C-alpha cells in the first residue's frame, strides 16, 4: 500500500465496515451478472463511476469471446461520460438504457435497434422505479467523495438518481474518488422522505435554495459488496464561444424578458432560471452577464460555465442544480474558489429539481433547445426526421409543462440551409402546442401565449422561419384552409404535412 493510497483510504473511507470491502474494480465487476439492471451515478460527465464500467466492459468482451452473452440494463441520472456509456457501448455490453443518453457510440446502437432505449421524463425515472415499472434494480454503482464513520456518503459532483439507486438496489458498489474535492461536503441537499402514493407528502420548497433534507446520501451497509478507490477526473464539457446566430437568439430572449418586466409580468430580478445544455443556452447566460441584472437565482438541472461566470459577477446570487457540467477550466475555477461558492451552489436529486410541484410553485423560466417546431407550436426536441433519436427529452418536458414561462430555442435552419427548423408538422412530438409558450430563432420570437393555432402559425412563420422558407409555409397554411373549410381550427393537408421531411430524405433538401 503506497502512502498516497493509504492516505486516501484513511481520509475518504472512515467507516471501518466499508474499509474491509475495499477491492479492485475487476473484483467489484464480478458482482454484476448478465441480465442485471445496473444503476450508475452520473449526470452529464459529472460524478460518474470511473473504473468499474471499464472493468465491466472488459468482462463483457471476455464473455463474448467465449461465445457467452453478457449485457446489462444501464440506468443513470441522465447522460454520462465516455467512461460509462461509451466504454460499455463499444463492448456491446448494454441491452437497454434509460433515461437519457448523449454518447455517439451508444446512440448508433440505439438507432440500429441493438439497444432498447427507454426514455421517461427525468422527474419520472426514479419514481417509476419505486413504483416497480422497470423491474428490479440488481446493482448500483455510485461515485462518492467520502464515507463518514457512521456510513453516510458525501455525494460527488452530481446527484442524479443516486438516492433511488442506493435505496432500491439489491447490491451496491461504491467508487470513492479522491480526485473530487473533499470540500464538496455540505454542497448537497438530499431529501430522504420521498414516498409512493398514497403516502406521498407535499414538498414544502418555497425558495430555490431552501433545503428539504441533509447533505448526505445513505445506504444500508450490508448491501455494499465492494468499495473501489479512484483518483480520476470528471469528463469536462467544452462549449464553443457564442456565434452570431446564438447571440441573436439570446438577444431576442433578453429583450422579451425586459418587456415582461416592463409590463409587470415579471419581477425586476426575474424568476428562477432553468437553462438546458448547449451553446445557445450558454449564449443566453452570457447575455445576462451584461444586461444589468443582479441577484438572479438559477433552478436548473446543470451548472455550466456560464452560470459560474454569473455567480462570479454577482449577477447570480445562487444556483440550485442536479449536477455540474463544467469545462476542465471551469471546474478548476470551482476547485480553486470552492469556499466562495459554499452556500451559493446546491446539488439535489433530479426527482426534486425536476419535480412538477416545485417547478410550478417557484415559477421557473425554462429555456431549452429544439430540433424543430411546426407552425402550430408543437416541438420536436429529440429526433431527426422523425425516427433517429439524438439524445432524448431529458428534463425539458418537466420544465416546459410546469414552468411559469418557457422558451424553445434553435437556429432557423440546419445543414447549411437544407433543413428548416420551422415545418408544417413536426416529425416527432415531444412538447405539444398546449405546453409551448415562446419559440425563438435568430430571426425573431413568437409569443404563443393566448393564441389560437391559426394565430400561432402567423406568428411563427413571420417571426421565426428563415425567409427562404416563409413563402412555402404561408402557401401551405392558405391551401390547408381552402381544402377543408370546415376544419380550420388546426388546418393540415395530410398528404403534405410531412412532405418536407420526405423530400429531405430523397433529395437532401427540404
C-alpha positions in Angstrom: 0.0 0.0 0.0 1.5 3.3 -1.1 1.4 6.3 1.1 -1.0 8.0 -1.4 -3.3 5.0 -1.3 -3.1 4.8 2.5 -3.8 8.5 2.9 -6.8 8.4 0.6 -8.1 5.3 2.4 -7.8 7.0 5.8 -9.2 10.3 4.7 -12.0 9.2 2.4 -13.2 5.9 3.8 -13.8 6.4 7.5 -16.3 3.5 8.0 -14.4 0.5 9.3 -17.1 -1.8 7.9 -16.6 -0.4 4.4 -12.8 -0.3 4.6 -12.9 -4.0 4.9 -14.7 -4.2 1.5 -12.1 -2.2 -0.5 -11.2 -4.1 -3.6 -10.2 -3.7 -7.2 -12.6 -2.6 -10.0 -12.1 -6.0 -11.6 -13.2 -7.8 -8.5 -16.1 -5.4 -8.0 -17.3 -6.0 -11.5 -17.8 -9.7 -10.7 -20.8 -8.8 -8.6 -22.6 -7.7 -11.8 -24.1 -10.5 -13.9 -25.5 -10.9 -17.4 -29.1 -9.7 -17.4 -28.7 -7.5 -14.4 -30.2 -4.0 -14.3 -27.5 -1.7 -13.1 -28.0 1.9 -11.8 -24.9 4.0 -12.1 -24.2 7.5 -10.9 -23.6 10.4 -13.3 -25.4 13.3 -14.8 -23.6 14.7 -17.8 -20.0 13.8 -17.3 -20.0 14.7 -13.6 -20.0 12.2 -10.8 -19.8 9.1 -13.0 -18.0 5.9 -11.8 -14.6 5.9 -13.3 -13.2 2.3 -13.1 -16.0 -0.3 -12.6 -17.6 0.4 -16.0 -14.3 -0.3 -17.8 -13.8 -3.5 -15.8 -17.4 -4.5 -16.6 -16.8 -3.8 -20.3 -13.7 -6.0 -20.2 -15.7 -8.8 -18.6 -18.3 -8.5 -21.3 -15.7 -8.6 -24.1 -14.2 -11.7 -22.5 -17.6 -13.4 -22.2 -18.4 -12.6 -25.9 -15.0 -14.1 -26.9 -16.1 -17.3 -25.2 -19.4 -17.2 -27.1 -21.3 -16.2 -24.0 -23.9 -13.4 -23.7 -23.2 -10.5 -21.4 -25.4 -7.5 -21.4 -26.9 -5.3 -18.8 -29.7 -2.8 -18.5 -28.0 0.5 -17.7 -29.8 3.2 -15.7 -28.3 6.5 -14.8 -29.4 10.1 -13.9 -29.0 11.4 -17.4 -26.2 11.3 -20.0 -22.9 10.1 -18.5 -19.4 10.1 -20.0 -17.3 8.1 -22.4 -16.1 6.2 -19.3 -19.6 4.8 -18.8 -21.9 4.9 -21.8 -19.0 4.9 -24.3 -16.9 2.0 -23.0 -19.9 -0.2 -22.3 -21.4 0.5 -25.8 -18.2 -0.3 -27.5 -18.1 -3.6 -25.6 -21.7 -4.3 -26.7 -22.5 -4.7 -23.1 -25.8 -2.8 -22.9 -29.2 -4.4 -23.6 -31.3 -1.4 -22.5 -30.8 2.2 -21.4 -32.7 4.8 -19.5 -33.4 7.7 -19.1 -31.1 9.8 -21.3 -28.0 9.3 -23.5 -25.7 11.5 -25.4 -22.9 9.1 -26.3 -22.4 8.7 -30.1 -21.5 5.0 -29.9 -24.5 4.2 -27.8 -26.7 6.5 -29.9 -25.7 4.4 -33.0 -26.7 1.2 -31.2 -30.0 2.6 -30.1 -30.8 3.8 -33.6 -29.8 0.4 -35.1 -32.1 -1.4 -32.8 -29.3 -3.2 -30.8 -30.1 -1.3 -27.6 -33.6 -0.7 -26.2 -33.9 3.0 -25.2 -36.5 3.8 -22.5 -37.0 7.5 -22.2 -39.1 8.8 -19.4 -39.1 12.4 -18.2 -36.3 12.8 -15.7 -38.8 13.5 -13.0 -40.4 10.2 -13.7 -37.4 7.9 -13.7 -36.8 7.4 -10.0 -40.4 7.4 -9.0 -41.3 4.8 -11.7 -38.5 2.6 -10.5 -40.1 2.9 -7.0 -43.5 2.0 -8.5 -42.0 -1.2 -9.9 -42.5 -0.2 -13.6 -39.0 -1.2 -14.7 -38.5 -4.4 -12.8 -35.8 -5.0 -10.1 -32.6 -3.0 -9.8 -29.9 -5.6 -9.2 -26.8 -3.4 -8.6 -26.0 0.2 -8.0 -22.5 1.6 -8.8 -22.2 5.1 -7.3 -19.3 7.5 -7.1 -19.0 9.4 -3.7 -16.4 11.8 -2.3 -16.1 10.2 1.1 -17.6 7.7 3.5 -18.1 9.0 7.1 -17.5 6.8 10.1 -21.3 6.1 10.5 -21.6 5.1 6.8 -23.1 8.3 5.5 -21.9 9.1 2.0 -20.6 12.5 0.8 -22.1 12.9 -2.7 -19.9 13.7 -5.7 -20.3 16.4 -8.4 -23.8 15.1 -9.4 -26.7 13.6 -7.5 -28.9 12.4 -10.3 -30.9 9.3 -9.3 -28.3 8.2 -6.8 -30.6 8.1 -3.8 -33.1 6.0 -5.6 -30.5 3.6 -6.9 -28.9 3.2 -3.4 -32.4 2.6 -1.8 -33.7 0.2 -4.4 -30.6 -1.9 -5.5 -30.0 -5.4 -4.1 -26.3 -4.8 -4.2 -24.2 -1.6 -4.0 -20.7 -0.9 -5.3 -19.1 2.4 -4.2 -16.4 4.2 -6.0 -14.7 6.7 -3.6 -12.9 9.2 -5.7 -10.2 11.2 -4.0 -9.8 13.4 -7.1 -13.1 15.1 -6.2 -12.6 17.9 -3.6 -13.3 16.7 -0.1 -14.7 20.2 0.5 -17.8 19.2 -1.5 -19.3 18.0 1.8 -22.1 20.5 2.5 -22.9 21.3 -1.1 -25.9 18.9 -1.4 -29.5 18.7 -0.2 -30.7 15.1 -0.2 -34.4 14.5 0.5 -35.0 11.2 2.3 -38.7 11.2 2.7 -39.9 10.6 -0.9 -42.7 8.1 -0.6 -45.1 6.4 -3.1 -48.8 7.1 -3.2 -50.9 7.2 -1.1 -48.3 8.1 1.5 -46.6 10.9 -0.5 -46.4 14.2 1.2 -46.2 17.8 -0.2 -42.7 19.1 -0.9 -42.6 22.3 1.0 -39.9 24.0 -1.1 -40.8 27.7 -1.5 -37.4 29.2 -2.3 -34.8 27.7 -4.7 -32.0 27.5 -2.1 -34.2 26.2 0.7 -33.2 22.7 1.9 -35.5 19.7 2.4 -33.1 17.1 3.7 -29.4 16.9 4.6 -26.0 16.9 2.7 -25.6 13.1 2.7 -26.6 10.0 0.8 -27.4 7.0 2.9 -27.0 3.3 2.2 -27.7 0.0 4.0 -24.1 -1.0 4.7 -25.0 -4.7 4.5 -25.9 -4.2 0.8 -22.4 -2.8 -0.1 -20.5 -5.6 -1.7 -17.4 -3.7 -2.8 -15.7 -0.3 -2.4 -13.2 0.8 -5.1 -10.8 3.7 -4.7 -10.3 6.0 -7.6 -8.4 9.2 -8.4 -9.8 10.2 -11.7 -11.3 13.5 -13.1 -14.7 14.1 -14.4 -15.2 14.3 -18.1 -15.4 18.0 -18.8 -18.0 19.7 -21.1 -16.4 22.0 -23.6 -18.5 24.8 -25.2 -17.7 27.0 -28.1 -17.9 30.7 -27.9 -21.3 32.2 -28.9 -21.6 32.8 -32.6 -23.7 35.4 -34.3 -26.7 33.1 -34.6 -26.7 32.1 -30.9 -26.1 35.7 -29.9 -29.1 36.8 -31.9 -31.3 34.2 -30.3 -30.1 35.2 -26.8 -30.8 38.9 -27.5 -34.4 38.1 -28.5 -34.8 36.3 -25.2 -33.3 39.1 -23.2 -35.4 41.7 -25.0 -38.5 39.7 -24.3 -37.7 39.3 -20.6 -37.1 43.1 -20.3 -40.6 43.7 -21.8 -42.2 41.2 -19.4 -40.7 43.2 -16.5 -41.8 46.5 -18.1 -45.5 45.3 -18.3 -45.4 43.9 -14.8 -45.5 40.1 -15.6 -42.0 39.6 -14.2 -40.2 40.9 -11.2 -37.1 43.0 -11.8 -34.8 40.2 -10.5 -36.7 37.8 -12.8 -38.0 34.4 -11.6 -35.7 31.3 -11.1 -33.9 30.4 -14.4 -33.6 26.9 -15.9 -31.2 26.6 -18.8 -30.6 23.5 -20.9 -27.2 22.3 -22.0 -25.6 23.7 -25.1 -24.1 26.7 -26.8 -27.4 28.6 -27.4 -28.3 28.3 -23.7 -24.8 29.4 -22.8 -25.2 32.4 -25.1 -28.3 33.4 -23.1 -26.4 33.1 -19.9 -23.5 35.1 -21.4 -26.0 37.8 -22.4 -27.4 38.1 -18.9 -24.0 39.0 -17.6 -24.0 42.4 -19.4 -27.8 43.1 -19.2 -27.7 44.8 -15.8 -29.5 42.1 -13.8 -28.5 41.4 -10.2 -29.4 38.8 -7.6 -30.8 36.3 -10.0 -31.3 32.7 -8.9 -30.9 29.5 -11.1 -33.1 26.5 -10.5 -31.8 24.1 -13.1 -30.5 20.6 -14.0 -26.9 21.5 -14.8 -24.5 24.2 -13.7 -22.4 25.3 -16.8 -19.5 27.6 -17.1 -21.9 30.4 -18.0 -23.6 30.1 -14.6 -20.3 30.1 -12.9 -19.5 33.3 -14.7 -22.8 34.8 -13.5 -22.0 33.7 -9.9 -18.6 35.3 -10.1 -20.0 38.5 -11.5 -22.8 38.8 -8.9 -25.5 38.5 -11.5 -26.5 35.2 -9.9 -26.6 35.1 -6.2 -27.3 31.3 -6.0 -27.8 28.2 -8.2 -29.7 25.0 -7.4 -28.8 22.1 -9.7 -28.6 18.4 -10.1 -25.1 18.4 -11.5 -22.1 20.3 -12.6 -21.5 20.4 -16.3 -18.3 22.4 -16.4 -15.3 22.6 -18.7 -12.0 21.5 -17.2 -11.1 25.1 -16.8 -14.4 25.8 -15.2 -14.1 23.0 -12.7 -10.6 24.1 -11.8 -12.0 27.6 -11.1 -14.6 26.0 -8.9 -11.9 24.0 -7.0 -9.7 27.0 -6.6 -12.5 29.1 -5.1 -14.7 26.4 -3.6 -15.3 28.1 -0.3 -16.6 31.2 -2.1 -19.3 29.1 -3.7 -20.4 27.4 -0.4 -24.0 28.3 0.3 -24.4 29.6 -3.2 -24.5 26.3 -5.1 -26.7 23.4 -4.1 -26.9 20.0 -5.7 -30.1 17.9 -5.4 -31.7 14.7 -6.7 -33.4 15.1 -10.1 -36.6 13.8 -8.5 -36.6 17.1 -6.6 -35.1 19.6 -9.1 -37.5 18.3 -11.8 -40.5 17.9 -9.6 -43.6 19.4 -11.3 -44.9 20.6 -7.9 -41.8 22.6 -7.2 -41.2 24.0 -10.7 -44.8 25.3 -10.8 -44.6 26.8 -7.3 -41.3 28.6 -7.9 -42.4 29.9 -11.3 -39.4 28.8 -13.2 -38.3 30.5 -16.5 -37.3 27.5 -18.7 -35.0 27.8 -21.7 -34.4 24.6 -23.8 -33.2 23.8 -27.3 -35.3 22.2 -30.0 -34.7 20.3 -33.3 -37.8 21.7 -35.0 -41.2 23.4 -34.3 -44.2 23.3 -36.5 -46.4 26.2 -37.5 -48.8 25.5 -34.6 -46.2 25.3 -31.9 -45.6 21.6 -31.4 -41.9 21.0 -30.7 -39.6 18.1 -31.5 -36.5 18.2 -29.3 -35.2 14.6 -29.7 -35.4 13.1 -33.2 -34.0 13.7 -36.7 -36.5 13.1 -39.5 -39.0 11.5 -37.1 -37.1 8.3 -36.3 -33.4 8.7 -35.3 -33.1 9.8 -31.7 -30.3 12.4 -31.0 -30.1 12.4 -27.2 -33.5 12.4 -25.6 -36.1 14.5 -23.9 -34.2 14.7 -20.6 -35.9 17.2 -18.3 -37.1 19.6 -20.9 -40.7 18.3 -20.6 -40.7 18.6 -16.8 -39.8 22.2 -17.1 -41.8 23.1 -20.2 -45.1 21.7 -18.9 -44.8 23.2 -15.4 -42.8 26.5 -15.9 -44.2 30.0 -15.5 -42.7 30.8 -18.9 -40.9 28.6 -21.3 -38.7 29.2 -24.4 -37.7 26.8 -27.1 -34.6 27.9 -28.9 -33.0 26.9 -32.3 -31.3 28.3 -35.3 -33.9 28.6 -38.1 -32.0 26.2 -40.4 -29.6 23.3 -40.3 -27.3 21.7 -42.8 -26.4 25.0 -44.5 -30.0 25.8 -45.1 -31.1 22.4 -46.4 -33.3 21.8 -43.3 -35.8 24.3 -41.9 -36.4 24.3 -38.2 -39.9 25.5 -38.8 -42.0 23.0 -40.7 -45.7 22.3 -41.4 -45.8 19.4 -39.0 -43.1 18.2 -36.7 -41.9 14.7 -37.5 -41.8 13.7 -33.8 -43.6 15.5 -30.9 -42.0 16.0 -27.5 -43.8 19.1 -26.4 -47.3 19.8 -27.7 -48.7 23.2 -28.7 -50.5 23.2 -25.3 -47.3 23.4 -23.4 -45.2 25.8 -25.6 -45.1 29.5 -24.8 -42.3 31.1 -26.8 -40.3 29.9 -29.9 -37.1 31.7 -30.8 -34.7 31.6 -33.7 -32.1 34.1 -34.9 -34.8 35.8 -37.0 -37.1 36.6 -34.1 -39.5 35.4 -31.5 -43.1 34.1 -31.5 -45.0 34.7 -28.3 -47.7 32.0 -28.5 -49.5 32.7 -25.2 -53.2 33.1 -25.5 -53.2 32.4 -29.3 -55.3 30.0 -31.3 -53.5 27.6 -33.6 -54.0 29.6 -36.8 -52.8 32.8 -35.0 -49.8 30.9 -33.8 -49.0 29.9 -37.3 -48.8 33.6 -38.4 -46.5 34.5 -35.5 -44.2 31.5 -36.0 -43.9 31.9 -39.8 -43.4 35.7 -39.9 -41.1 35.9 -36.8 -39.1 32.6 -36.6 -38.9 30.9 -40.0 -36.0 31.6 -42.3 -37.0 33.9 -45.1 -36.2 31.2 -47.7 -39.0 29.1 -46.3 -41.7 31.6 -45.4 -43.5 31.7 -48.7 -43.8 27.9 -48.7 -45.1 27.9 -45.2 -47.6 30.7 -46.0 -48.8 28.8 -49.0 -49.3 25.6 -47.0 -51.5 27.3 -44.5 -53.5 29.1 -47.2 -54.2 25.9 -49.1 -54.9 23.9 -46.0 -57.6 26.4 -45.0 -59.1 26.2 -48.5 -59.1 22.5 -48.8 -61.1 21.9 -45.6 -63.2 25.0 -45.0 -65.0 23.2 -42.1 -61.7 22.1 -40.4 -59.9 25.4 -40.0 -59.0 25.1 -36.3 -55.7 23.4 -37.0 -55.6 23.2 -40.8 -53.5 20.5 -42.4 -53.1 18.8 -45.7 -52.4 15.3 -44.5 -50.7 14.2 -47.7 -48.3 17.1 -47.5 -47.8 17.6 -43.7 -44.6 15.6 -43.6 -43.6 16.0 -47.2 -40.8 18.4 -46.3 -39.1 15.7 -44.3 -39.6 13.1 -47.0 -38.2 15.5 -49.6 -35.1 15.9 -47.5 -34.6 12.1 -47.2 -35.0 11.8 -51.0 -33.1 14.9 -52.2 -31.0 16.2 -49.3 -33.0 19.5 -49.1 -36.4 20.4 -47.7 
